[in-house]
């Protein structure tokens, strides 16, 4: 998002500069044309980078949600057998969690509850939580 915040004003300044040069000289000076083309190329790369990183972030979120959807039935089975949820996912033999869930505190469980939590990769200060009460993902801004 920072790239967009920098690239859009830069693109507008360059366009105004180009228009002023056209009005003043009747043609585009070669230096202005080269600078404008270089700036627009940089702008295009910033757009591509922002879009691709956002797409990768959405893929990582999908990966987490798919993982949790597969683990929840195993957590419920464990609770039916033992009367509570496991403290760690290792107790149910869960596979390695995706990168977003690999941190400390990403899963917590006890006798009557469990929840998964991760930080959203493309929004600072925002995370998602899934718990046994709602059985839905909700967004929390921290």
C-alpha positions in Angstrom: 0.0 0.0 0.0 2.9 2.3 0.6 4.0 1.8 -2.9 0.6 3.0 -4.2 0.7 6.0 -1.9 4.0 7.0 -3.4 3.5 6.0 -7.0 0.1 7.7 -7.7 1.2 11.2 -6.7 4.5 10.7 -8.6 2.5 9.7 -11.7 0.3 12.8 -11.3 3.2 15.1 -10.9 4.9 13.6 -14.0 1.7 14.0 -16.1 1.3 17.7 -15.0 5.0 18.3 -15.8 4.5 16.7 -19.3 1.4 18.9 -20.0 3.3 22.1 -18.9 6.2 21.1 -21.2 3.8 20.6 -24.1 2.1 23.9 -23.6 5.3 25.8 -23.1 7.4 24.4 -26.0 4.8 22.9 -28.3 6.6 19.6 -28.1 8.0 17.4 -25.5 11.6 18.0 -24.6 13.7 14.9 -24.9 14.8 15.0 -21.2 11.2 15.3 -20.1 10.1 12.5 -22.3 12.9 10.2 -20.9 12.1 11.1 -17.4 8.4 10.6 -17.9 8.9 7.1 -19.6 11.2 6.0 -16.7 8.7 7.2 -14.1 5.8 5.4 -15.8 7.9 2.2 -16.1 8.6 2.5 -12.3 4.9 3.2 -11.7 4.0 0.0 -13.7 6.4 -2.1 -11.7 5.1 -0.8 -8.4 1.5 -1.7 -9.5 2.6 -5.2 -10.5 4.5 -5.6 -7.2 1.5 -4.5 -5.1 -1.0 -6.7 -7.0 1.2 -9.8 -6.8 2.0 -9.4 -3.1 -1.7 -8.9 -2.4 -2.5 -12.1 -4.3 0.2 -14.0 -2.4 -1.2 -12.7 0.9 -4.7 -13.9 0.0 -3.2 -17.3 -0.9 -1.6 -17.5 2.5 -4.9 -16.7 4.2 -6.7 -19.4 2.1 -3.9 -21.8 3.2 -4.6 -21.1 6.9 -8.3 -21.4 6.6 -8.1 -24.7 4.7 -5.7 -26.0 7.4 -8.0 -25.0 10.2 -11.1 -26.4 8.5 -9.2 -29.8 8.4 -8.1 -29.7 12.0 -11.4 -28.7 13.7 -13.1 -32.1 13.2 -10.0 -33.7 14.9 -10.2 -31.2 17.8 -13.9 -32.1 18.2 -13.0 -35.9 18.2 -10.4 -35.3 20.8 -12.8 -33.4 23.0 -15.4 -36.1 22.7 -12.8 -38.7 23.9 -11.1 -36.7 26.7 -13.6 -34.0 27.7 -11.5 -31.1 26.6 -9.5 -29.6 23.7 -5.7 -30.3 23.5 -3.3 -27.7 24.7 -1.1 -28.2 21.6 -1.8 -29.5 18.1 0.9 -32.1 18.6 -1.5 -34.0 20.9 -3.8 -34.8 18.0 -0.9 -35.5 15.5 -1.7 -32.5 13.4 0.5 -31.7 10.4 2.9 -28.8 10.4 0.8 -25.6 10.3 1.1 -23.0 7.5 3.5 -20.1 7.9 0.9 -17.7 9.2 0.0 -20.1 12.0 3.6 -21.1 12.8 4.1 -18.5 15.5 3.7 -18.8 19.3 0.1 -18.3 20.4 -1.4 -19.1 17.0 -3.4 -22.0 18.5 -4.6 -22.2 22.1 -6.7 -24.9 23.6 -7.9 -26.0 27.0 -10.8 -27.9 28.6 -13.6 -25.9 27.2 -12.3 -23.8 24.3 -9.8 -23.5 21.5 -8.9 -20.8 19.1 -6.6 -20.1 16.1 -5.2 -16.6 15.5 -3.0 -15.1 12.8 -1.9 -11.7 11.6 -3.2 -10.7 8.2 -0.2 -10.4 5.9 -1.3 -7.3 4.0 -3.0 -5.2 6.7 -0.8 -3.9 9.6 -2.3 -4.3 13.1 -5.1 -6.6 12.0 -5.6 -10.3 12.7 -8.2 -13.0 12.3 -9.5 -15.4 15.0 -11.4 -18.7 14.7 -12.8 -20.2 17.9 -15.0 -23.1 19.0 -17.9 -20.9 20.0 -18.6 -19.0 16.7 -16.9 -21.5 14.3 -16.3 -18.5 12.0 -13.3 -16.3 11.2 -13.6 -12.8 12.6 -11.3 -9.9 12.2 -9.8 -8.1 15.2 -7.8 -4.9 14.9 -5.1 -4.8 17.6 
